[in-house]
Every structure is written in structure tokens, then in C-alpha cells.
Amino acid sequence: MAADVNWYDAWFRAQTQAALEDARAGTLQVLVMQAAQALIDAKRQIEPKS
């Protein structure tokens, strides 16, 4: 059982490190947030102010 725990720990650490080093990880979130902000800004321009 200890061998399984050690194997899983090594695998988990390797997966985590690979995800941290993946340059694509932050790009998509930035694009989504920019698109959301553009929608918010467009909506604010259309609605009359109370």
C-alpha cells in the first residue's frame, strides 16, 4: 500500500507542476473576462440612466 501512496503522490505532483507550467492556463480566463467586460460596457451604454 505504501508503494501505491508514493506512486500517487509522485503522479499528483507531476500533474500539478505541469498545470502550473502550462502557458495556456491563464490565457483563456483573460479572454473570457475581457469578453464579459465588453458585454457589461455595451449594456451600460444602451440602458438609460435612472
Buried (B, 14 or more C-beta within 10 A) or exposed (E): EEEEEEEEEEEEEEEEEEEEEEEEEEEEEEEEEEEEEEEEEEEEEEEEEE
